[in-house]
Amino acid sequence: MNDGSSVAHLAGILRNELKRYPEGGKLPSSRALMERYRVSPVTVSRAIAALAAEGLVISRPGAGVFRGGRRPGPPPRGDVSWQEVTLGAGEGRIEPRGADASGLLATLTAPPPGSIDLNGGYPHPSLQPERALAAALARAGRRPGTWDRPPVEGLPDLRAWFARDIAGPDQALGEADVLVTAGGQSALNTALRSLTAPGAPVLVESPTYPGILAAARASGLRPVPVPVDAEGVRTDLLEEAFRTTGAKTFVCQPLFHNPTGVSLSAARRHEVLRIARRANAFVVEDDFARRLAHTDAPPLPRPLAADDPDGMVVHVRSLTKVTSPSLRVGALTARGPAMERLRAIQVIDSFFVSRPLQETALELVGSPAWARHLRTLADTLRDRRNAMAEAVREELPLPLNAIPRGGYHLWLRLPDGTDETALAAAALAAGVAVTPGRPYFPAEAPAPHLRLSYLGAASTEGIREGIHRLGRAWRALS
C-alpha cells in the first residue's frame, strides 16, 4: 500500500471511530495509533491533519487530539446560470475564443484502478530518475539563495545549458536567446500569445498535438491544418497555406512528431525555413522528443533553430517528458524583438519559474546520473516500442507502416467506418486506456485513428496485456 492510500485508509477508520467519542473527547495517542494499525508516524500525522482540515478533530500540541464540534451543513448552492450570458457576451467580435482542454485532459486523466495506461504522455514512475532527482533536489536545497527570487528570464547557468543543448557546440544560440519556462505547454502558450494577434490564423500540422490546438484556440487564434505525410509536413501545401491565409506563424514538431512519429526529411527542413523566410513568418519548433530517441535511432538532425541565423525559429524544449511530470522546467529560444514579447507575456502570466525547480534541473543535468538516465531510457523505450509493435501485429488486424525510432507512441490507422470513440470506450471497459485520434485533427479527420502510448505502462508485460485487452475489445465490436 502506498503512502497516499495508507493515509486515506487510516483517515477513514478514524472518521468512523469518532462517533464513539463525545465532543471534545480525546483520541488515542499517535504512538497507540501506530501500534494498533501498524502504520508509520508520518501516516498518522497526515491522517490527523486530514481530519483536522475537515473540522472533525482539533490538535493541541502537548495535549493531544480531540474530537471537534459538530460541523455545519454545506451552504446552499448558488445560481451560476448568469455566467453563460457573461462568458458568451464577447463572442463573435473576432474569432470565438474558448478553453477546450478535452484533448489534453484525455491524456492527463488517470485511468481507473486496474486499468493499463496506453494513453498517457508522462513516464511511468519506473522510468523516472527518482533517485537522481531526489539527490539533485537535496543538493539544490543546500545552495545559497535557492529560495530567493530568480531572474525573470531564468537562472543564467540554466539558460546557458539550454543554449548548448539546443544549438550544439558551435553556439548558434547564447544565454541571452533563452527564456526558462514552466514546461513545454507553458512555452507553447507563451509563444502563440506573443507572436500572433487574436483572430489571426496560425498554421499547424494535421494531425497535431492537442495542446497546440487548445493553446491556439484559447488565445483566440484560428488553427489552419497543413497535412503531414511520411516525410513530415507537406511543404507544397505549407507554402500554399501561407499564401492564401496570410498567416505569420507555423507550429510544428519536426522530430518524432506527435502523434504520427514521423520526422521531417532533410529536403523539407530546408523548404520549411525557405518558405517561412519568404512569408516573413515565425516557425515555432516544438522539439519535445529529442531526448526520447531510442537506442536504434539514426543520428538526429539538428534542430531548425540551430540552422536559423535570422530569428525565424522560436524553439521549445522541455525536461518534463524525459524526467518527471512534476519537473516543469523548459525553455523558449528566440532572437530580436520576439524575445522581448515572449519575456513580457511570461512575466504577466507567472512572473518567473520556481527557483528551487530551476536549481534542481541544473543539478540534475550537470550530474553523471543524467547521461546514465538518458542511455537507460533510450534502451527501455526501444524495448517497449518493440513489445507494443509485436503485440499489435499479433492482436489487431491493422497494418503498421512505419515504426518510429523515437518518441513514445504508435499511430494506428483504423478501417474506414470504425467508431474510434466506441472502440476506446470498449477498451476502457476491458481494462486498457487508449486515445481516439479525433482530438489530434484541427478540422475534419480524414480517417479514424488510435494513438497508443508505451510511456505510461508499468512494464513491457503490461503493454502486451494492454494490447491483448484492446484486441478483445476490437473483436467484441466487430
N, C-alpha and C positions, 0 to 999 in steps of 0.2 A: 504494500500500500504506500503510495507516495505521500509527501508531507501535506499536500493540499487536501487529499481525501481523508487522511488521518485527522486533520483539524476539523473538517466538516463532520466527520463521523462522531468525534468526541463532543463537538458543539451540539449535535443533535441529541445525543444521550443526555447531556446536562440540561438541555432545554426541556426535555420530558421530565427529568427528575426535579426540576424547580417547583413542580406542582406539589411536591411533598413538603416544601418549606414555607413557613409563614413569611409575610412581607417583612423584610429586614433580617430574616433568618440567615445564619452563617453557613456557607458551604464548606465541604471538607478542604483541607489544606492542599496546596499544589503537590506536595510530596505524597499525600494519601491518594490523590487522583492519579499520579504517575504509577504508583504501585498497583492500584485497583485495575487500571485499564492498560497497563504495560505500554505507556507512551513516554515520549521524551519531555523534558521541561519546556522545550520550545513549543511543542504541540499543545501542552496545557496552557501556556501563556497566550498563545494565539487563539485558542478556543475561548478562553475567558474574555479576551479582547473583543472577539466577535459578538459574544453575548452582551458585553458592556455597550458596544456600539448600537445594539438593538434596544438598549434600555432595560434589559432583563436582569442584569446584575450591576452591583456597584463595587468597585475595587478600592479598598482603603489601604494604602501602603502601611505595613507594620501591624495592621489589624486583621486583614483577611478579605474575603469576597462574600458579599451579602446579596440576598435576593432584593431586586428593585421593586418599586411600586408598580401598580397596575398601569399598563400602557394605554394611552388614549387611542380610540379607534382612528382609522385613516380619515383624513379630511375629505370632504366631498369633492368629486372630480368636477372641474370646471367645463365650460363650453368653449372649445377651441375652434369651432367652425368658422369664426371670423377670419382665421388665418388663410383660408382658401381665397378670400377676396383680396387680402393684403398681399399675399405672395404672388398672386396672379395679376395684380394691377399693372405691373410694368411690362408684361409680356406683349410681344407684337411690335414694340417700338424698334427694336433691332431683332436679331435672331432670338428665338426662345432660349431661355437660359435655365438649366436645371442641374440638380445634383443627383444624377442617377448613378449610384455606385453598385448596382446589382451585379455587373460583370466582375467587379473587384471582390465584392462580398462573397461571391460564389467560391472563390479560391481562398478566402480568408476564414470562412466559417468551418469550424472543426466538425468532421463527420461524427455521427452517433457512435457511442461506445461499442466496440466490437467490429466496427467497420474498418476496411483497409483504405488508406488515403492514397488514391491515384489522381488526386485533384489539386493538391496544394502546391504553392510556389516557394516554400521555405524548407530548408533542410531539416530532416528528422533529427532529433537530439543526438542520435548515434553518429551523425555526420558532422556535428558541430564540434569545433575545437574547444570543448568546455574547459579542460584543464589549462590550456594556453590562454583562454580568455580570462579565467579566474586569476591566473598569475599576472597577466597584463593589468587587470583591474587593481590588483593589490599593489603592484608597482606604481601605477598611476596615482593611486590614493596617497602614496607617500611623497609624491612630487610637490615641492613648494608651489603654491599658487593654484593647485588643481581646482579649488572651489572658488577661485576668483572669476571675474568676468573675462571671457576671451575676446580677442578682436572680432569684430562682426564678420570679417571675411574668413575667419578660421585661424587656427594656430599656424604660424609661419612654417614650422618644420613639417606639419602635416600637408600643407599646401605644396611645399616643395617636393614631398614624397609623391603626391598625386601627379604633379607635373612630370616627374621622371617616369612614373609607372605608365602614364598615358602616352607620352611622346617618345620615350626611349632615351638612349644615351646621347643622341645628338641635340637634345634640349631645344626642340622646336617650341616648347612651352616653358614658361617660367612660373615662379611662385605668384607673381602679380596677375597671372592669367587664370588663377584657380580661386573658386569660391566654395568653401565647405558647406555642405547641405545636410539636412536630416534624412538621408537615404535617397534612393533613386526616384521614388514617386514625388517627393517634395521638389527634387531638382526639375523633373519634367513639368510640374505645375508652375514653378517659378519661370522656367524658360518660356512656356506658352503665354503666360500672362505678360511677360516682359517684351516679347518680340512681336506680338500680334494684337492688333486692336480689336475690341469687342465687335462682333458682327462680321469680321473678316473670314475668308476661307483659310484653312490650313490643310495642306496635303499630307495624307497618311497612307501607309501601306495597307493593302487589303488582301488577307486579313491582317490584324494587328493586335497588340496587347490592349486589353480593355481599359487599363489605367490611362493610356494615352487618350482614348476616346472620352473617358469620364472627365479628365482634366480639361480637355478642349471644350467640351460642352458646358462644363461648369463655369468656364471663363467667357461664355457667350460666343464661342467660335464655331465655324461650320466645317467639320471634318469632310474632306473630299477624298474618296478612295482612289488609290492607284494600285492596280493588281500586281501581285507577286507571282513569279514562276520559279523554276528550278535554279535560276541564276540570281534570284533576288528581285528587287523592284524592276518592273518593265520601264526602262528608261525612255523608250519611244512614247509611251503613254504619260510618263512623268513630264516630258517636255511639252506635250500637248496640254496637260493639266495646268501647268504654269501659264501657258499662253491663253487658255480660254477662261481661267478663273481670276488671273491677276494675283494669285497667292504669293506671299513673300516668305513663307515658312514651309519646310518639308520635314516631317518627323520620321525617322527610320531606325531600324535595328539591323545594321549590315552584317553582324556576326551572330550565327546560330539564332536566327530570327524566331521570335515567339509569336505565333505558335508553330510555324512550318518547320523550323530547324534549319532552313537554308541559309547560306552565306552569300553575300554579294560577290559576283565574279570580278576578276581583276579589270576586265574591259569596262564593266558597268560602274566600277568605283570611279574611274576617270570620267565617265559620262555624267554621273551624278554631280560631281564637282563642276564640270563644264557647264551643265545645264543651269545649276544654281547660280554660277557666276554670271551667266548671260541674263538671268532673270533678276539679278541683284537681290537674291533671296538667301535666307538662312537655312542651313541644314542642322537640325537637332539630331545628333547621333547618340542614340541610347545604346551604350556598349555594356549592357547588363551581364552578358555571358562570357566575357573574355577570360575570367578566372574559373569558368566552368567547362573548359576544354577537357576532353578525355585523353587518356594516355595515348591512344592510337590516332589522335588528330594530327593532320599535317601542320607544318609551320604556319602560324597565324599571320594574316595580313596586318599591316599597321592600321591603327585607327585612321579614319578620314581626317581627324583633327591634326594628325602628325604630318599630313601632306597638304595642309591648308595654310599658306602664309598670309592670307588676306582677311582672316577673321570671319569667314562664312560659316564655319562649322562651330556649333556650340555642343560641346561633348558632355555626356552624362556618364558617370562612373560611380558604382556603389560597392561597399564592402559587405552589405547585408546578406545578399544571396549566398555568398561563399562562407559566411561565418554563422550568424545567428539573426533571427528576425528582430531581436532587440538591440543589436548593434547598428543603430540607424545613423550611419555615417556615410556620406557620399560626397561627390564633387561635381561642379559645373566648371567648364573652361570656356573662356571667351576672350576676345580682344576688342579694343576700341570702345566706343560709346555703349555697345551692347553690355559690356561688363558692368558699367555704371547702372544700367537699367536692372540687370539681374540683382545686383547688390541692393538697390533701393527697394525692390519688391520683397526680397528676403527680409530686410530689416523691418519693413512694415508688417510682414506676416508673423515673424517669430523672433526678431532681434538678432539671434545667433544660435548656433548649435551648442548643446550642453558641453561645457569644457571637460568634465570627467569622461564623457564618451569619446571626445576627441583625443584626450590623453591616453585612454585605453587603446584606441585604434592605433595610435602612434607606437605605443609599447608593443602591441601585437605584431604589426608589420615589420618592426625592427628586430624581432627576436628570431632565433633559429627555428622556433616552432612553426613560424609562418610558412617557410618553404616546405617543411615536412608535411604540414597540413595540406598544402596545395597538391603535393605529389600523391598523398593518400586519397584525397578527394577525386583526383583525376582517375586513379585506378578504380575506385569504388563506383563512380558514375559510369565508367565503361562497362563494368560487370553488371550493373543494374540495367543499363540500356540493352545489353545483350540478352539478359534474362527476360526483359519485357518483350523484346522483338521476337525471341524464340517462342514465348508463350502466346503472343498474338498470332503467329503463324499456325500454332497448334490448335488454338481455341476459337479463332474467328475466321470467317470466310472473306478476309479483306486483304488486298494487296498492300505490301509495304514497299513503296517505290524507292525511297531513299532513307537511309538510317543516318541521322546526324551524328557527328563525332564531337559534339559539344552541346551545352545546354542540359535540359533535364526533362524533355518531353518528346512524345511521338504524336504526330498529327495524322489521324485516320480519316480518309475519305469514305463515307458510308454510301451504300447504294441509293440511287435516286428514289425518292418516296419514303425513305426511312424517317420516322419521327424521332429525331435525336433527343428531344426533351423527354419523351416517353421512355426511351432506352436508358437515359441517365437516371430517371426515377426508378425504373425497374432494377437497374444495377444497384442503386442505393438500398432498395428493399432486399436485394440479395446480399448486401453487406459490403459493397465497394463503392466509393465515391469517385466519379469521373466528371469531366467537364464537357457540356454541349458546345458545339462550335459557333452557334449563332452570335453570342456577345462579342466575338472577335471581328465581326464584319461591320464596317461603318454604315453600309447600306444593305440592300438585299443580299442574302447569302446565295452564291451560285449553286451550292450543293450542301447536303448535311455532312457534318464532321463531328468527331470526338477528339478531345485533347487528353492524352494520358501522361501523367507526371510520374517519374520514378524518383523524385527527390524526397517526398514526404512519408513514404512507406518505411516500415521498421527494418526490412531486410529483403534480399532477393527472393527468399521463400515467400514472404508476404506479397511481393509483386506477382509472382507466379500464381499464388492463390487468388489474388485480386482479379487477374485476367481470367482465371477459371470461373470465378463468380460472374464476371462480365459476360463470358461466353454462355453461361447458363441463362442469364437474363435475356441475352440475344435470342437464344433458341426458344425461350418461353414466349417471346413476342412474335416470332416468325410463324 
